[in-house]
Amino acid sequence: MIKKITVFFLGLMLLIPFHGLAASESKLTVDMYYIVVSPAEDGSTNLMNMVNYTNTTDEDFNGDGKSEAVLTVTLPEGAKDLNFLDNKIAFKQVDNGFITTTAIPANQTMVLPYSYRMPKGKDINLTVDYPAQMMQILVPEGRGSIEVKGAEATSQGLFPFEDQNYYGYSIENIKENQPFTLVYNKDKQPAADESNAAATNESGKNSSVTHNSPAFHNPGHLRMWAQSPLHRFNPHVILIILGAILIAGISYYAYFRRKARLEEERLGADKEEKAFKLLMAKQKAIMDKIIELEETFGDGKLSEDEYQAKLAAYKQHLVQVKLNLRNFVE
């Protein structure tokens, strides 16, 4: 299932202009970078990320060799509650984000799914650690809008699929370590009835992108399509494929969230079992000590006061163990 979904996402690369593919000589490139932005109940902002890292060499990629890090991911200042959604990829949190320590095989792609939260009202200052051909930012309809500062963004309009609509924003050809800012406003919705939507460019000015016309009929898409190797094909068919890719992306997140939850439940069950066995062992040890105490007292090796003091201590310990055991059966 995972391989099929990965193939779907790699298919999106066909929509990326050839000059974008050839521009980077890095050993590692980011083919696609998806961020789903939505509000949390406490007013903070949820960001679900899925990033495709491709090793363009004929050897396994193990990082720069200066540390154990294979991939370095910088998170925005203030990011919290990091949730890594693939248990097969080893990772470690560091001061400004996290690193992975699992090698990327030669000429293969590693998909990195993770999520985190940003405090309410705080701008999302992103830094992409590797050259990225395209970033797609998705916001559920009715959940606000995004303004991009420091990079040229194109509004993709509304993507309807299943029972949820998403507004899309794309950024092309992001340079290594390029910083830019996402300003998320959960209370400001994109105007569906407007003919033009604002996409912020590097100078902070607004460029017009048609919202209500079909997705491949606006200036931004016409430019992308003219540079694409698929410009001879029907763009509306490709749009359907893109919708399927987006569905696969959300499914991918759901799959890994479920997988991570099941793994946590399994680990939780293992911990409970170990705790239960430890309490049972303690109970048996205390009972043995009480029997030994009775025998010692019966042999006249302990005074009455010593016997009563030790017996009271053992009984108190035994009561505490039994109370803890009761938590497992109630």
C-alpha positions, 0 to 999 in steps of 0.5 A: 500500500505504501509503495503504491501511495509513494508512486502516486506522489512521484507521479506529481513530479511530471507536473514540475518543469524540467528546468526545476529538476535539472537546476539542483546538483545536490545529492539530496533533493526534496521532490514534494513538500506537503503541509496541511494547516488547520486550527486546533481547539485551543487556538494553536495551529496544527501543521501536518507535513509530508516530505519526499526526500530523494537520494540522487546518487548511486550510494546510500545517503548517510548525511554529511558525515560530520554527525549521526544525522542523515536528514536535518529538519529545522522546525519553526521557532515555538513549534511544540508537540512534535509527532513523528508518524513513521516508526520505521525511520529512526529520529531524535529531537534536537534544539531547533527541530529533529534529525533522522538516522536511517540511511536513504538507499541509492536512487530511492525516495524516503517519505517523512511524515510528521506533525507539530503545533504552533502557538496561537497567533505566532507566525510560522517561520519556515526554513527548508534545509534542502532544495525543494522543487515544489511545496504545496500548502493546503488549508481546509475550506472554512478553516482560514487562509495563508499569506506567504512572505519571503517567497513567491506563492501561487494560489491553486484555488479550491480542491474538492475531494471526498467530503472536504474541500482544501484551498491550495497554495504552491511555492516552486524552486525553494533554495537550500536553507531559504527562509520564508514565513507563513501567516495563518489566519483561521478567521480570514477565509479566501473570498470564493466569489472574487475573481482574483485571489492574492498570492504574495511575492518576494517583494511583498506585493500581490499578484492576481490569480484567478480563483473561479475559473477552472484550475488550469485557466489562470495565469499561474497554471498557464505558465506552469503548464507551458513549461511542463513536459505534459503540455500536449496533454489535456490539463483537466485530465491531469487535474483529476490525477492531482486530486487523486494524489491529494487523496493519497496524501491524506490517506497516507497521513491517516495510515501512519497516524493509525499505525503509530497509534496501534504501535503506542497501544501495543507498547502501552500494553507491554508496559502494563504487562511488565508492571503487573508482573512486577507487582505480582513478584513484589507481592510474592516476595512480601508474603515470603518475608512474612512467612520467614518472619513468623518462623524466625519469631517462632524460633525465639530469634526475635523479640515481640517488639521487633516482630510487631514492627517488622510485621507492620512494615511488611503489611503496609507494603503489602497493602500498597502493592495490593492497591496497585494491583487493583488498578489492573482489574477494576 
